[in-house]
Amino acid sequence: STIRAVWICCSAFVSGAAAYQVYAFMRPRLMPRGHTPGGPVKVHRSILDAIGNTPLIRLNSLSDATGCEILGKAEFLNPGGSVKDRVALQIVTEALADGRLKPNGLVTEGTVGSTGVSLAMVTAALGCRCHVVM
């Protein structure tokens, strides 16, 4: 039979049970520094290289209840803790590439949340400045 998959972002979980499953799955993987179960740790050249490639995690209770393979995308494992890290990286790199943003240029964002964190992280790594207005 064909496995049906539903891709949901961890930040959009509607079930506490699903969120707990992600926590229970990731808990043994979030070990203290230097502890490397299963092999060496991948070392990134830049914080930007750590954005993306977050794991998919099977949500057992939802998969069993629906008869479908339900997977959660663990976007909280991006360096800024949010799916918005990907968006910020794309926006800033495109703006630098097409000249809308210059090196040491200023990005201003009105936000009260993770978008500002992501933009501040990405702009700092790419040699730009960021002002977040709340």
C-alpha positions in Angstrom: 0.0 0.0 0.0 1.0 3.6 -0.5 2.2 5.4 2.5 0.5 8.7 2.9 2.5 11.4 4.5 1.4 14.6 6.1 4.2 17.2 6.6 3.5 19.5 9.5 5.8 22.1 11.1 6.5 21.6 14.8 5.5 25.1 15.5 2.0 24.4 14.2 1.2 21.3 16.3 -2.4 21.2 17.4 -1.9 18.3 19.7 0.0 18.3 23.0 0.6 14.6 22.5 2.3 15.3 19.1 4.5 18.0 20.6 5.4 15.6 23.5 6.4 12.9 21.0 8.8 15.3 19.3 10.2 16.2 22.7 10.6 12.5 23.7 12.2 11.7 20.3 14.7 14.6 20.5 15.5 14.5 24.2 18.2 11.8 23.9 19.7 13.6 20.9 20.2 16.9 22.7 23.1 15.7 24.8 25.7 17.8 26.5 28.6 19.1 24.4 31.2 16.5 23.6 28.8 13.6 24.0 28.3 12.1 20.5 26.1 9.0 20.4 26.1 7.5 16.9 29.1 9.2 15.5 30.9 12.5 15.1 29.1 15.8 15.2 28.9 17.7 11.9 30.8 21.0 12.3 29.4 23.9 10.1 31.6 26.6 8.7 29.0 29.2 9.5 25.7 29.5 11.4 24.1 29.9 8.0 25.2 26.4 7.0 23.3 25.1 10.0 19.9 26.4 8.7 17.7 23.8 7.1 18.1 20.0 6.9 16.0 19.6 10.0 14.8 16.0 10.7 11.4 14.5 10.1 10.0 12.7 13.1 7.3 10.1 13.0 4.4 11.0 15.3 3.5 7.5 16.5 0.2 8.3 18.3 -1.2 10.3 15.4 0.1 7.8 12.8 -1.5 4.9 14.7 -4.8 6.7 15.2 -5.2 7.7 11.6 -3.6 4.8 9.8 -1.5 7.2 7.9 2.2 8.0 8.3 2.2 11.4 10.1 5.6 13.2 10.2 6.6 16.3 12.0 9.3 18.6 10.6 11.5 19.6 13.5 12.1 23.2 12.4 12.8 24.2 16.1 16.3 22.6 15.5 17.3 25.5 13.2 19.9 27.7 14.9 17.4 30.5 15.6 14.8 28.0 16.8 12.3 28.7 14.0 11.2 27.9 10.5 11.7 31.6 9.9 15.5 31.1 9.8 15.0 29.6 6.3 12.8 32.6 5.2 15.3 35.2 6.6 18.2 33.5 4.9 16.4 33.5 1.5 15.3 37.1 1.8 18.7 38.5 2.8 20.7 36.4 0.3 18.4 37.4 -2.6 18.5 41.1 -1.6 22.3 41.0 -1.5 22.6 39.1 -4.8 20.4 41.5 -6.7 21.8 44.7 -5.1 18.7 45.7 -3.1 20.9 45.3 0.0 24.5 46.2 0.2 27.2 44.8 2.5 26.9 46.6 5.9 23.4 47.7 4.7 20.5 48.0 7.1 17.5 45.7 7.3 14.6 47.0 9.4 11.8 44.7 10.5 8.7 45.3 12.5 8.0 42.2 14.5 7.5 40.9 18.1 8.7 37.4 17.4 11.0 34.9 15.8 11.2 36.8 12.4 13.3 39.4 14.1 15.5 36.9 15.8 16.1 35.1 12.4 16.8 38.3 10.5 19.2 39.6 13.2 21.1 36.3 13.1 21.3 36.1 9.3 22.2 39.7 8.7 25.0 39.6 11.3 26.4 36.5 9.7 26.3 38.1 6.2 27.9 41.4 7.3 24.7 43.5 7.4 23.0 45.4 10.2 19.5 44.8 11.5 17.0 47.0 13.4 14.0 45.2 14.9 11.1 47.4 15.8 8.5 46.1 18.3 
